[in-house]
Amino acid sequence: MTSPHHDGERAEPERGESQPRIQPGEVPATPPGDTGTWRRLNTPSPEEGEAAFAPARGQRFSDSISLRARLTLIYGMLFFAAGSLLVLLNYLIVASVLDNLDYVLPEYFPPEVGAAAKEALIEGVLSQVTRFSVLALAIVGLLAVALGYVVAGRALSPLHKITRTARRLSERSLHERIDLGGPEDEIRELADTFDGMLERLDRAFDGQRRFVASASHELRTPLAINRTLLEVALADPEASADLKTVGRTLLETNSRHERLIDGLLFLAKSDRELEVRASVDLGEVSTTVLSQLSAEIEDSGLRLRTDLRSAPVVGDPVLLERLVANLIENAVRYNVAEGEITVRSGIHEDAPAVQVENSGPVIAAYEIAGLFEPFRRGSGDRVHGKKSAGLGLSIVRSVVRAHDGSVTAWPRAGGGLVITVRFPGNQRRGDSDNGA
């Protein structure tokens, strides 16, 4: 294994060395001397471009306003409709009363003048009544709309509580309940139904985790006994060569099963809600993991390059160490002869992150998602394979989910993978920035 490159080292590529052609959806490999630059997918896929620039189709105005605003509009329209009807009735009643009144005028006024005076008086009164009625309707209507907005918010507050609880829920926090109080109305019935569904889901997931953990514990004992018996048989000096060959094969198979059981136990643990939260530096974790795997990396003949900077996160130290170890082990085991591994840690896009880049066989973009499923490998093999149990990236995904982070994987130009793990960016920024 060659010594890791640092930022100051600038190794020139050999003449005649062909650079792999970068296909759409691939990440360019790290050139020599550029270890500190984070790899990322700069060119969006055609689907992403179409989604970003395609105009909205068939969207109505009512689809863009909230339920509270719609209820407020309904309240306001109903109030103005009822108020307009009341103004009309008031106009008709006042006009009828004024028309039936007896007007007494002096005897020297001719009848025509009296009729004209009566008509002018009625029209003046009705005009004033209508004007003030419309003004009062507008003022009270605006107050009614504001009051309707407040009432709609109070009426929808139980739904907001249900929404907040649903957003907080995940596979690891199904123990939470809405527990809505108040009268036995439709919203209370909805909340109780939601709580019942959460109770059933919680029992199902908890039973699944306990079954995996219990089965894994039960299987470790016979595997340990088998390993002891095989080691004793192989240590016998009178054992034949054929017996030793079979024994070593069985011992390797037994070791693979033990790794599988350990992976299942760790996967069951990482699927639960975090019980330990401490300040952890991903840079220090990466350094520790690389020192632990230094012998395996050296035996593999791979070239290691590192750019490890401070990346503080809050989480479970054991789970985070296992995450980094699985990423590096995956890069070592699924590589090519005289390949390379690049490990980065630091602040990437305003968030603590760790990135592992490795050469290896060419992987199609549509196969990337399947690599994070249990018992899946790059070749799609779910049964055979001696390198691992096929749980490494599944554990990575579970640990990332437990820490509310994100993991992205892209195919690397020329073969291999670039996997980036980012955690919530609420930690303090490191002492130095990374490359773009």
C-alpha positions as CSV (number, residue, x, y, z in Angstrom):
1,M,0.0,0.0,0.0
2,T,1.4,3.4,-0.9
3,S,1.3,6.1,1.7
4,P,-1.7,8.4,1.6
5,H,-1.5,11.5,-0.4
6,H,-1.9,14.9,1.2
7,D,-3.2,18.2,-0.2
8,G,0.4,19.4,-0.9
9,E,1.3,16.5,-3.1
10,R,0.8,16.9,-6.8
11,A,1.5,13.7,-8.7
12,E,1.5,14.2,-12.4
13,P,-0.3,11.5,-14.5
14,E,1.8,9.3,-16.6
15,R,2.0,10.1,-20.3
16,G,-0.2,8.0,-22.4
17,E,-2.5,7.2,-19.4
18,S,-6.0,7.2,-20.8
19,Q,-8.6,8.9,-18.7
20,P,-12.0,7.0,-18.5
21,R,-14.8,8.7,-20.4
22,I,-17.4,10.1,-18.1
23,Q,-20.9,8.9,-19.0
24,P,-24.1,10.7,-18.0
25,G,-24.9,10.0,-14.4
26,E,-21.3,9.2,-13.4
27,V,-19.0,11.0,-11.0
28,P,-15.5,11.7,-12.3
29,A,-12.7,10.0,-10.5
30,T,-10.4,11.9,-8.2
31,P,-7.3,13.0,-10.2
32,P,-3.8,12.7,-8.5
33,G,-3.2,15.5,-6.0
34,D,-6.8,16.6,-5.8
35,T,-7.8,14.5,-2.8
36,G,-9.4,17.4,-1.0
37,T,-12.0,18.0,-3.6
38,W,-15.4,16.4,-2.9
39,R,-16.9,14.4,-5.6
40,R,-20.4,15.2,-6.7
41,L,-22.8,14.6,-9.6
42,N,-22.8,18.0,-11.4
43,T,-24.9,17.0,-14.4
44,P,-28.6,16.4,-13.7
45,S,-30.3,13.4,-15.3
46,P,-32.8,14.1,-18.1
47,E,-35.6,13.2,-15.7
48,E,-34.4,15.7,-13.2
49,G,-34.1,18.4,-15.9
50,E,-37.6,17.8,-17.2
51,A,-39.0,17.9,-13.7
52,A,-37.2,21.1,-12.9
53,F,-38.3,23.1,-16.0
54,A,-41.7,21.5,-16.9
55,P,-44.5,23.9,-16.2
56,A,-47.2,23.0,-13.8
57,R,-50.2,21.4,-15.6
58,G,-53.8,21.3,-14.6
59,Q,-53.2,23.2,-11.3
60,R,-56.2,25.2,-10.0
61,F,-56.1,28.2,-7.8
62,S,-57.9,26.4,-5.0
63,D,-55.0,23.8,-5.0
64,S,-52.5,26.4,-3.9
65,I,-54.4,27.8,-0.8
66,S,-54.6,26.1,2.6
67,L,-57.6,24.5,4.1
68,R,-57.7,27.3,6.8
69,A,-57.8,30.0,4.0
70,R,-60.6,28.1,2.2
71,L,-62.7,27.8,5.3
72,T,-62.1,31.5,6.0
73,L,-63.3,32.3,2.5
74,I,-66.4,30.2,2.9
75,Y,-67.2,31.8,6.3
76,G,-66.7,35.3,4.7
77,M,-68.8,34.6,1.6
78,L,-71.6,33.1,3.7
79,F,-71.6,36.1,6.0
80,F,-71.7,38.6,3.2
81,A,-74.5,36.7,1.5
82,A,-76.5,36.6,4.7
83,G,-75.6,40.3,5.3
84,S,-76.7,41.3,1.8
85,L,-80.0,39.6,2.3
86,L,-80.5,41.3,5.6
87,V,-79.7,44.7,4.0
88,L,-82.3,44.0,1.3
89,L,-85.0,43.0,3.8
90,N,-84.2,46.0,6.0
91,Y,-84.6,48.2,2.9
92,L,-88.0,46.7,2.0
93,I,-89.2,46.9,5.6
94,V,-88.2,50.6,6.0
95,A,-89.7,51.5,2.6
96,S,-93.0,49.8,3.6
97,V,-93.2,51.5,7.0
98,L,-92.4,54.9,5.5
99,D,-95.0,54.5,2.7
100,N,-97.8,53.7,5.2
101,L,-97.1,56.7,7.4
102,D,-99.7,59.6,7.4
103,Y,-98.1,62.9,6.5
104,V,-99.9,66.1,7.8
105,L,-99.1,69.2,5.9
106,P,-100.6,72.8,6.3
107,E,-103.8,73.4,4.4
108,Y,-102.2,76.1,2.1
109,F,-99.9,73.4,0.5
110,P,-101.4,71.9,-2.6
111,P,-101.8,68.1,-2.7
112,E,-99.2,67.8,-5.5
113,V,-96.6,69.4,-3.3
114,G,-97.4,67.2,-0.4
115,A,-97.0,64.0,-2.5
116,A,-93.7,65.2,-3.9
117,A,-92.5,66.1,-0.4
118,K,-93.5,62.6,0.9
119,E,-91.7,60.9,-2.0
120,A,-88.5,63.0,-1.5
121,L,-88.5,62.2,2.2
122,I,-88.9,58.5,1.7
123,E,-86.1,58.4,-0.9
124,G,-83.8,60.4,1.3
125,V,-84.4,58.1,4.3
126,L,-84.0,55.0,2.2
127,S,-80.8,56.3,0.7
128,Q,-79.3,57.0,4.1
129,V,-80.4,53.7,5.5
130,T,-78.9,51.8,2.5
131,R,-75.6,53.8,2.7
132,F,-75.1,53.1,6.4
133,S,-76.3,49.5,6.1
134,V,-73.7,48.7,3.4
135,L,-71.0,50.5,5.3
136,A,-71.9,48.5,8.5
137,L,-72.0,45.3,6.4
138,A,-68.5,46.0,5.1
139,I,-67.0,46.8,8.5
140,V,-68.7,43.9,10.3
141,G,-67.9,41.6,7.3
142,L,-64.2,42.3,7.6
143,L,-64.3,41.6,11.3
144,A,-66.2,38.4,10.6
145,V,-63.5,37.3,8.1
146,A,-60.8,37.9,10.7
147,L,-62.8,36.1,13.4
148,G,-63.5,33.3,10.9
149,Y,-59.7,32.9,10.3
150,V,-59.1,32.6,14.0
151,V,-62.0,30.1,14.5
152,A,-60.8,28.1,11.5
153,G,-57.4,27.9,13.1
154,R,-58.8,26.7,16.4
155,A,-61.0,24.1,14.6
156,L,-58.0,22.8,12.6
157,S,-55.6,22.7,15.6
158,P,-56.3,19.0,16.2
159,L,-55.4,18.2,12.6
160,H,-52.2,20.2,13.0
161,K,-51.3,18.1,16.0
162,I,-52.0,14.9,14.0
163,T,-49.8,16.2,11.2
164,R,-46.9,17.1,13.5
165,T,-47.0,13.7,15.1
166,A,-47.1,12.0,11.7
167,R,-44.1,14.0,10.6
168,R,-42.1,13.0,13.6
169,L,-42.9,9.3,13.3
170,S,-40.5,6.9,11.8
171,E,-39.8,3.2,12.2
172,R,-37.9,4.0,15.4
173,S,-40.5,6.3,17.0
174,L,-43.7,4.4,16.5
175,H,-44.2,4.4,20.3
176,E,-45.5,8.0,20.1
177,R,-49.3,8.6,20.2
178,I,-51.5,11.6,19.3
179,D,-53.7,11.0,22.4
180,L,-56.1,13.7,21.4
181,G,-58.5,15.0,24.0
182,G,-61.8,16.8,23.6
183,P,-65.3,15.8,22.6
184,E,-66.1,12.6,20.7
185,D,-66.3,14.2,17.3
186,E,-65.0,13.2,13.8
187,I,-61.5,14.6,14.5
188,R,-61.3,12.7,17.7
189,E,-62.3,9.5,15.9
190,L,-59.6,10.2,13.2
191,A,-57.0,10.6,15.9
192,D,-58.0,7.4,17.8
193,T,-58.0,5.5,14.5
194,F,-54.5,6.8,13.8
195,D,-53.3,5.8,17.3
196,G,-54.7,2.3,16.7
197,M,-52.8,2.0,13.4
198,L,-49.6,3.2,15.1
199,E,-50.0,0.6,17.9
200,R,-50.3,-2.2,15.4
201,L,-47.3,-1.0,13.4
202,D,-45.2,-0.6,16.6
203,R,-46.0,-4.2,17.6
204,A,-45.2,-5.5,14.1
205,F,-41.8,-3.7,13.8
206,D,-40.9,-4.5,17.4
207,G,-41.7,-8.2,16.9
208,Q,-39.7,-8.3,13.8
209,R,-36.6,-6.7,15.5
210,R,-36.9,-9.0,18.5
211,F,-37.2,-12.1,16.2
212,V,-34.1,-11.1,14.3
213,A,-32.2,-10.4,17.5
214,S,-33.4,-13.6,19.2
215,A,-32.8,-15.8,16.2
216,S,-29.3,-14.4,15.8
217,H,-28.4,-15.0,19.4
218,E,-29.7,-18.5,19.3
219,L,-27.7,-19.3,16.2
220,R,-24.4,-18.0,17.6
221,T,-24.1,-20.8,20.1
222,P,-24.1,-23.7,17.6
223,L,-21.8,-21.8,15.3
224,A,-19.3,-21.2,18.1
225,I,-19.5,-25.0,19.0
226,N,-18.9,-25.9,15.3
227,R,-15.9,-23.5,15.1
228,T,-14.3,-25.1,18.2
229,L,-14.8,-28.6,16.9
230,L,-13.3,-27.7,13.6
231,E,-10.3,-26.0,15.1
232,V,-9.7,-29.0,17.3
233,A,-9.9,-31.3,14.4
234,L,-7.5,-29.2,12.3
235,A,-5.0,-29.1,15.2
236,D,-4.8,-32.9,15.3
237,P,-1.4,-33.9,13.8
238,E,-2.8,-37.2,12.7
239,A,-5.5,-35.7,10.5
240,S,-5.2,-36.5,6.9
241,A,-4.7,-33.8,4.2
242,D,-8.2,-34.4,2.8
243,L,-9.7,-34.0,6.2
244,K,-7.8,-30.7,6.8
245,T,-8.9,-29.4,3.4
246,V,-12.5,-30.1,4.2
247,G,-12.1,-28.7,7.7
248,R,-10.7,-25.4,6.4
249,T,-13.5,-25.1,4.0
250,L,-16.1,-25.7,6.7
251,L,-14.3,-23.3,9.0
252,E,-14.5,-20.6,6.3
253,T,-18.2,-21.3,5.8
254,N,-18.7,-21.2,9.6
255,S,-16.9,-17.8,9.8
256,R,-19.1,-16.4,7.0
257,H,-22.2,-17.5,8.9
258,E,-20.8,-15.8,12.1
259,R,-20.3,-12.6,10.2
260,L,-23.8,-12.9,8.8
261,I,-25.2,-13.3,12.3
262,D,-23.2,-10.4,13.7
263,G,-24.4,-8.3,10.8
264,L,-28.1,-9.2,11.5
265,L,-27.6,-8.3,15.2
266,F,-26.0,-4.9,14.3
267,L,-28.8,-4.3,11.7
268,A,-31.5,-4.9,14.3
269,K,-29.7,-2.6,16.7
270,S,-29.3,0.2,14.2
271,D,-33.0,0.1,13.2
272,R,-33.9,1.2,16.7
273,E,-34.1,4.8,18.0
274,L,-30.8,6.2,19.3
275,E,-30.2,5.4,23.0
276,V,-26.8,7.1,23.2
277,R,-26.1,10.6,21.9
278,A,-22.6,12.1,22.2
279,S,-20.4,14.5,20.2
280,V,-18.4,12.5,17.7
281,D,-15.8,13.8,15.1
282,L,-16.1,11.9,11.8
283,G,-12.5,12.8,11.1
284,E,-11.3,11.0,14.2
285,V,-13.6,8.1,13.6
286,S,-12.3,7.7,10.0
287,T,-8.7,7.8,11.3
288,T,-9.4,5.1,13.9
289,V,-11.2,2.9,11.3
290,L,-8.3,3.2,8.8
291,S,-5.8,2.2,11.5
292,Q,-7.9,-0.8,12.3
293,L,-8.1,-1.9,8.7
294,S,-4.6,-0.9,7.7
295,A,-3.4,-4.5,7.5
296,E,-6.3,-5.6,5.2
297,I,-5.8,-2.5,3.0
298,E,-2.0,-3.2,2.8
299,D,-2.6,-6.9,1.9
300,S,-5.0,-5.9,-0.8
301,G,-2.4,-3.8,-2.6
302,L,-4.8,-0.9,-3.0
303,R,-3.7,2.7,-3.1
304,L,-5.1,4.7,-0.2
305,R,-5.6,8.5,-0.3
306,T,-7.1,10.5,2.5
307,D,-8.3,14.0,3.3
308,L,-9.6,13.8,6.9
309,R,-10.9,17.0,8.4
310,S,-13.0,17.8,11.5
311,A,-16.7,17.0,11.1
312,P,-18.5,17.1,14.4
313,V,-21.8,15.3,14.7
314,V,-24.1,14.2,17.6
315,G,-24.9,10.5,17.6
316,D,-24.0,7.0,18.8
317,P,-20.2,6.6,18.6
318,V,-20.5,2.8,18.1
319,L,-23.0,3.1,15.2
320,L,-21.0,5.9,13.5
321,E,-17.8,3.9,13.7
322,R,-19.5,0.9,12.2
323,L,-20.9,3.1,9.4
324,V,-17.4,4.3,8.4
325,A,-16.0,0.8,8.8
326,N,-18.6,-0.7,6.5
327,L,-18.0,2.0,3.8
328,I,-14.3,1.4,3.8
329,E,-14.6,-2.4,4.0
330,N,-17.0,-2.3,1.0
331,A,-14.5,-0.2,-0.9
332,V,-11.7,-2.7,-0.1
333,R,-13.6,-5.9,-0.9
334,Y,-15.3,-4.7,-4.1
335,N,-12.3,-3.3,-5.8
336,V,-9.9,-4.3,-8.6
337,A,-6.2,-5.2,-8.6
338,E,-4.0,-2.2,-8.1
339,G,-7.1,-0.1,-7.5
340,E,-7.5,2.9,-5.2
341,I,-9.5,4.2,-2.3
342,T,-10.1,7.8,-1.3
343,V,-11.6,8.7,2.1
344,R,-12.7,12.2,2.9
345,S,-14.3,13.8,5.9
346,G,-15.2,17.4,6.8
347,I,-17.9,20.0,6.1
348,H,-19.5,19.4,2.8
349,E,-22.4,21.7,1.6
350,D,-22.7,23.2,5.1
351,A,-23.1,19.8,6.7
352,P,-20.7,17.3,8.4
353,A,-20.0,14.5,5.9
354,V,-17.8,11.5,5.1
355,Q,-17.2,10.3,1.5
356,V,-15.6,7.1,0.4
357,E,-14.6,6.7,-3.3
358,N,-13.2,3.5,-4.7
359,S,-12.3,2.0,-8.0
360,G,-13.9,-1.3,-9.0
361,P,-16.1,-3.0,-11.5
362,V,-18.5,-0.9,-13.6
363,I,-21.9,-0.5,-11.9
364,A,-25.0,0.7,-13.8
365,A,-26.9,3.6,-12.3
366,Y,-30.1,1.6,-12.0
367,E,-28.3,-1.0,-9.8
368,I,-27.2,1.5,-7.1
369,A,-30.4,1.5,-5.1
370,G,-30.4,-2.3,-4.8
371,L,-26.9,-2.3,-3.2
372,F,-28.5,-0.9,0.0
373,E,-30.9,-3.8,0.3
374,P,-29.9,-6.7,2.6
375,F,-28.0,-9.6,1.0
376,R,-27.4,-7.7,-2.2
377,R,-24.0,-7.3,-3.8
378,G,-22.8,-5.5,-6.9
379,S,-23.2,-8.6,-9.0
380,G,-26.8,-9.1,-7.8
381,D,-25.8,-12.4,-6.1
382,R,-27.8,-13.1,-3.0
383,V,-26.5,-16.5,-2.1
384,H,-22.8,-16.9,-3.1
385,G,-19.8,-14.8,-2.4
386,K,-17.1,-15.1,0.3
387,K,-16.2,-11.4,0.7
388,S,-19.1,-10.4,3.0
389,A,-22.6,-11.3,4.2
390,G,-24.2,-8.6,2.0
391,L,-25.3,-6.4,4.9
392,G,-22.7,-3.7,4.9
393,L,-24.5,-1.0,3.0
394,S,-27.8,-2.0,4.5
395,I,-26.3,-1.2,7.9
396,V,-25.0,2.0,6.6
397,R,-28.5,3.0,5.5
398,S,-30.0,2.1,8.8
399,V,-27.4,4.0,10.8
400,V,-27.9,7.1,8.6
401,R,-31.7,7.0,9.1
402,A,-31.2,6.6,12.8
403,H,-29.2,9.9,12.8
404,D,-31.6,11.7,10.4
405,G,-28.9,11.9,7.8
406,S,-28.7,11.1,4.1
407,V,-26.7,8.8,2.0
408,T,-26.1,9.1,-1.8
409,A,-24.2,6.7,-4.1
410,W,-23.1,7.4,-7.6
411,P,-21.2,5.2,-10.2
412,R,-17.7,6.3,-10.6
413,A,-16.2,7.0,-14.1
414,G,-14.1,4.0,-15.1
415,G,-15.8,1.7,-12.5
416,G,-16.4,1.8,-8.8
417,L,-18.6,3.8,-6.4
418,V,-18.7,7.2,-4.7
419,I,-20.7,7.1,-1.5
420,T,-21.4,10.3,0.5
421,V,-23.0,10.3,3.9
422,R,-24.2,13.7,5.2
423,F,-25.7,14.5,8.6
424,P,-27.9,17.3,9.8
425,G,-25.9,20.6,9.5
426,N,-26.7,22.0,13.0
427,Q,-23.2,21.5,14.2
428,R,-20.5,24.2,14.4
429,R,-18.5,24.5,11.2
430,G,-15.0,23.0,11.2
431,D,-11.8,24.9,11.3
432,S,-11.2,24.7,7.6
433,D,-13.3,24.4,4.5
434,N,-13.2,21.7,2.0
435,G,-13.0,22.0,-1.7
436,A,-16.2,22.6,-3.7
